[in-house]
């Protein structure tokens, strides 16, 4: 099944580390990395990035995390578990 270009961009951005949506947006829109050129030299929107993250989580290619107050650390929500509420 062919993937959306944005999925590849997001996968490249999160491949080596845990990243927030803001960091992903900053990286994919940074001309240094060349992703904007593949996107018609237009900035990726937050909506595009969140939609891509949801697809990647659903397909088992990424995992969502949330902050655990009791552990004082980030904790995985689990494989293929989409975050509830509005993605921050």
N, C-alpha and C positions, 0 to 999 in steps of 0.2 A: 504494500500500500504506500503510495507516495506521500511524503510528509510536506507540510507547509514550510516554506523558506524560514519563517520565523522560528519554527521548532529547531532547525539546525543552528540558527544563530543563538538561541537560548541555550541549547545543549553545549555549544562551544563555550559560552560564558560561564556555565556552572560546572564544567567538566572537572575543574581542579579544586573547587572549594564551595562551601556553602555561601550563597549570596542572597541579599535582600532584593526585592523588586526594584528599589531605587538604584542599587549598584548595577543590576542587569540593564536597566534603562540607560544609565550613564555610559556603560561600556558599549552597548549596541549602537548608540548614537554618536559615539566618539569616532571621528573620521580616521583616527590612527589605525583602527582595526579593520576598516574597509567594508563593514557590513552595510552601511548606509548606501554605498554604491550599488549593492545588489537589490536594494529596496527603492530604486529609482531616485536615489539621493534625497529621499524623504526620511524624516525621523520616524522611528518606530514609536507607536503610542503605548501608553500604559495598558490600554484595553487589549492590544495585540499581544503584549508580553504576558499578561494574566491569562488570556485564552490559551496561549501556547503552553504555559506552565500547567494549566489544568489538563490539556491533552497529554502532555508528557507524564504527568502523575497518573492519569487514567490508564496509560499504556505501560506503566511500570518502568519508565525511563528516568523518573525523578521522584523525589519524596518531599512532601511538605513537612515543615517543622513548626513547633510553637514553643513559646517560652514556658518552662515549668517553674513556678514560684518555689515549690518545695525543693526541687533540685538546684535551683538557681542556675539553670542551663537550658539550652535548646534541646528539645526532645522530638524525635521523629513521630509523626502521626501514624506511620506504618505504610507498607507498600500499597499503592493504589488508593490511599485514603485522601479524599479531597478535603481541604479545609472548609469549615462551615463559616458562615457569615461573609462579610466583605473582605476580599483579599487586600491586605495592607501592603 
